[in-house]
């Protein structure tokens, strides 16, 4: 069965995004509601170490995973780190260098990079900057990103503050 979203009932998701509710009726309480997030309704981007991170779907909305859009200029990216959630990146613009353990590679548009929970990884946006979509396996990333945005001013990060923020969000730096 195909649902015509133009005939859907306007609603908001758990993040307050305007979205669409399916005409199929409400979801059972243990299941997430269907929603659509259009660009004009995005929450403001967070500044995460110079990367513009837009939370497209939080765990509150999906009840299981999170999706973000990440945009950065040349040289921007996190230090080597690990956390207890899987993270998958899909490059949509530019080139992004990824480090996974001792291996590095440059990802171009159309490339998917999967990082399992616990794996040490990092990335850097290359010449001309870039953009990617990230999917995480559970709650964690959006809380970390919001905490970094609140705690660290723009510019080179104070590593002691970054480490403290990372630690309180279950992330190991280094």
N, C-alpha and C positions, 0 to 999 in steps of 0.2 A: 504494500500500500504506500502511495506517495502522499506526503502532506504538503500542501501549498502554504509556505511560510507567509505569503502575502495575506492569507486568510487567518493567520494565527492571531491570538489575542495578545496585545502588548502587555508586558509585565516587567519585573525587575528580578535579577538573580540575587544571591546572597551577598554579593559585593555591591549591590545597589546599581548594577549596570542595567540599562534598558535592554530588554531582550524580548524574545517571543516565546510564549507558552504554546505547546502543541494542542491542537484541537482534539487529540486523543484522550484528553482528560488529565487530571492530576496524577503524578507519580505516587506510588506507595511511599510512606514516610522514610523507609530505609533506602530508597533509590533517589538519585539526583533528578532534578527537573531538567527538561530540555531547555536550552537557551541559545541565543545568537548574540554575539557582541560585534557591533559594527564600529568602524574607526572613530566616528564622531562621539561615541560613548565610552571610549577607552578611558581608564583612570589615568591621571598624569604619570608620566614616566618617572621612575625612581633613578637617582644618581648612585650607581654602584661602582665605585672605583673608576669613575669617568665613563662608564657604560650606561646608556639609557635603557633601563629595563622596564618594560610595560607588562604588567600582569594581565594576561588575557583571560585566564581561568584559574582561580585558586582552588585549593582543596575544599574550601567551604562550598563552592559551587558544584564541584564534580564529585565530591565525597570519595576521592581516590587518587587523583593525580593533579599536577599543576602545569600550566602552559604559559610561557613568557615569550615576548619578542625582545631581543637584545640587539642594540645598535651601538657601534663604537668606531672611534677614529683610530688611525695608525698608532700602534703601541699600547693601546688600552687592553686590559685583561687582568684576571686575578692571579695571585701567586699560586704555586703548587698547593693543592689542598685535597682533602677527602671528606666524605660525609656518608651517612648511612642510607641515602636514597640513590636510586639509579638516576642517571641524567642522560638524555639523548638530545643532540643538537642537529638541526637541519639548516644548512647554510643557504640563504636566499639571495644575498648580494655580496660582492667582493670576495676577498680571500682571508681566511682565518687559520692561523697556525695553532695546532693542538699538540699538547704534550700528554702522553699517557704512559706513566712509568718512565722508562728510559727511551721510549720511542717518540718521535715527532713527525708530523705530516701537515701539509698545507691542504685545507679543505676549500673547494670552490663551490659555486652555486650548484645545488642538486646533490651535494655530499651529505651523508648522514653519519654522525659520529656517536657511538653509544659508549657510555662510561658506567660500568657496574658499580653498585654501592661498595664503598670501601677503597676504591681504586684512586690513587693519587693522580691528579690531572691539573692542567692549566690550559689557557688559550690566550692568544694575542691577535688583535686585528692587524692586518697587513696594510701596505701602502694603499691609500684611497679609502680606508675604512671598510666596514661591512655590516651585515645584518644576518641574524639567524633566529630561528624559532627553537625554543628549548622545551622539552617535556620531562617532568620529574615524576618519579613513581609514587610519591606520597607527599604529605605536608612537610614543609621544611624550607624550601628555597624561597618562597615568597615572604615568609617571616624573616629569614636572614636578610633578604634584599631590603625590606622595609627598615630593619634595624640598622643596617649599614647606612642607608639614606639619612636616617635620623641622627646617627652618631658621628659620622665622618663628614667634615666639610669638603667642598670641591678642592681639587689639587692633590698633590702627592699625599698618600695616606700616612698617618701616624701608625706605625706597625704595632705598637703596644695596644692602641685602641682597637685596631683591626683584629688582632689576635683575641682580645677580650670579647669582642662582638661575635667572632667566629665561635669561640669556645662556648658561649652561652646559647648558641644555636646548634650545637652538636657538630661543628665543623673543625677539623684539625688542619691547621696551616703548616705547610712544610712537608 
